[in-house]
């Protein structure tokens, strides 16, 4: 049953450190944003402070670069590889890895293609719901930031240096771009969720079913890689019981064993 406790050594070993790394990067970003804005005001009122603030700003930006490169090109791919090994090990019932999840991929389908499709459907259900909640939590910050940006743009008395600094902060990776990436991933998962449900409801031949199943698996993995959004562990823990029950309700409706 999908209501059993979930054990995820992959998340514990690979994704918790990735999430911590991203949280540190976020904190450094807001620190650098505050320094950038402070530099605008001290440049005129306290010129002696400008150089030290700029030096600290450069150090923080360099630290952010190191953390971002580490996350994107080492921690994230390493976690994705481990996750895929566990996914395909469950599909083919073969010991591809010793880091095996328990309580995930709750399907007893005999066909490997149907089992793979069921597993990715369960993944998509969790991903789209978790991202939706993350997006809701993110919207207040994004809305306030855009309002501040528009107000500064509209007010003619604002100096160009302040306009440039605020624009750079609001439209940076950690605010505007992250919101776009989360929304894009949600829309992709919503579409994949519908497509996968239709796949189980349609009367396809085994060959067509297998081809479509692997197409949707590829789309899901590609979407996660392009969006580069680490799902919140706290949101997962909060929603897990509700989503597990929902998955149990979906399976018989789609004829999934």
Long-range contacts (C-beta under 8 A, 24 or more apart in sequence): 1-106, 1-248, 2-103, 2-106, 2-122, 2-244, 2-245, 2-247, 2-248, 3-241, 3-244, 3-245, 3-248, 4-102, 4-103, 5-102, 5-103, 6-101, 6-102, 6-103, 6-104, 6-240, 7-101, 7-102, 7-103, 8-101, 8-104, 9-99, 9-100, 9-101, 10-79, 10-82, 10-83, 10-86, 10-99, 10-101, 11-233, 13-82, 13-99, 14-75, 14-78, 14-79, 14-82, 14-83, 15-79, 15-230, 15-233, 16-233, 17-75, 18-71, 18-75, 18-76, 18-79, 18-230, 19-230, 19-232, 19-233, 21-67, 21-70, 21-71, 21-75, 22-71, 22-230, 24-67, 25-64, 25-67, 25-68, 25-71, 25-174, 26-174, 28-60, 28-63, 28-64, 28-67, 29-64, 29-172, 29-173, 29-174, 30-174, 31-60, 32-57, 32-60, 32-61, 32-64, 33-169, 33-172, 35-60, 36-165, 36-168, 36-169, 37-162, 37-165, 37-166, 37-169, 39-165, 40-159, 40-161, 40-162, 40-165, 43-161, 72-228, 76-228, 76-230, 80-221, 80-224, 80-225, 84-221, 87-119, 87-120, 87-123, 90-115, 90-119, 91-115, 91-116, 91-119, 106-247, 106-248, 106-251, 107-251, 107-256, 107-257, 108-257, 109-256, 109-257, 110-257, 111-206, 113-206, 113-209, 113-210, 113-213, 113-214, 114-200, 114-209, 114-213, 114-256, 116-213, 116-214, 116-217, 117-196, 117-199, 117-200, 117-209, 117-213, 117-216, 117-217, 118-200, 118-251, 118-256, 120-192, 120-196, 120-213, 120-216, 120-217, 120-220, 121-193, 121-196, 121-197, 121-200, 121-250, 121-254, 121-256, 122-247, 123-220, 124-189, 124-192, 124-193, 124-196, 124-220, 125-193, 125-243, 125-246, 125-247, 125-250, 126-231, 126-236, 126-239, 126-243, 127-185, 127-189, 127-220, 127-224, 127-231, 128-186, 128-189, 128-190, 128-193, 129-239, 129-243, 130-231, 130-232, 130-235, 130-236, 130-239, 131-182, 131-185, 131-186, 131-189, 131-229, 131-231, 132-186, 133-232, 133-235, 133-238, 133-239, 134-182, 134-229, 134-231, 134-232, 134-235, 135-179, 135-182, 135-183, 135-186, 138-178, 138-179, 138-182, 139-179, 141-175, 142-175, 142-176, 142-179, 145-169, 145-170, 145-175, 145-176, 146-170, 146-176, 178-229, 181-227, 181-228, 181-229, 182-227, 182-229, 184-227, 185-223, 185-224, 185-227, 185-229, 188-219, 188-223, 188-227, 189-220, 189-223, 192-216, 192-219, 192-220, 192-223, 197-250, 197-254, 200-254, 200-255, 200-256, 201-254, 201-255
